[in-house]
């Protein structure tokens, strides 16, 4: 099964650079402690790398429950 990444918004982006705020929005994160799932690909990994200090993430299988 294809892998997915579960990304959780753990720290606020207030006072951060515009690129970091927009990256959090592009990942679909709006509220603290919200989690989203995205396919595991290089573009999503690059976005995580930009905001790694604001989010936590883990690899999950596609059929795995939240």
C-alpha positions in Angstrom: 0.0 0.0 0.0 1.2 3.5 -0.7 2.5 5.4 2.3 1.1 8.7 3.6 2.4 11.3 6.0 0.3 12.4 8.9 1.3 16.0 9.7 0.2 17.7 13.0 0.4 21.5 13.5 2.1 21.8 16.9 3.4 25.4 17.2 2.0 28.7 16.0 3.3 30.5 12.9 2.6 33.9 14.4 5.7 36.0 14.0 7.3 33.6 11.5 8.4 34.5 8.0 5.8 34.7 5.3 7.1 31.6 3.5 6.6 29.5 6.6 3.1 30.8 7.3 2.1 30.1 3.7 3.7 26.7 3.7 1.6 25.8 6.8 -1.5 27.0 5.0 -0.6 25.1 1.8 -0.3 21.9 3.9 -4.0 22.5 4.8 -3.3 23.3 8.5 -5.5 26.0 10.0 -5.6 25.3 13.8 -3.1 24.1 16.3 -3.2 20.4 17.0 -5.0 19.8 13.7 -3.7 16.8 11.6 -3.8 16.2 7.9 -2.7 13.4 5.6 -0.8 13.8 2.4 0.9 11.3 0.0 4.5 10.7 0.7 6.3 12.5 -2.1 9.3 14.8 -2.4 7.2 18.0 -2.6 5.4 17.3 0.7 8.7 16.3 2.3 10.2 19.6 1.2 7.3 21.6 2.7 7.7 19.7 6.0 11.4 20.6 6.0 10.6 24.3 5.7 8.3 24.2 8.8 9.8 21.3 10.7 10.0 23.4 13.8 6.2 24.0 13.7 4.9 20.5 12.9 5.3 16.9 13.8 4.9 14.1 11.3 4.8 10.4 10.9 4.5 7.8 8.2 1.3 5.9 8.0 -0.2 3.2 5.7 -3.1 4.3 3.5 -5.7 2.1 5.2 -4.6 2.9 8.8 -7.2 4.7 10.9 -6.5 8.1 12.5 
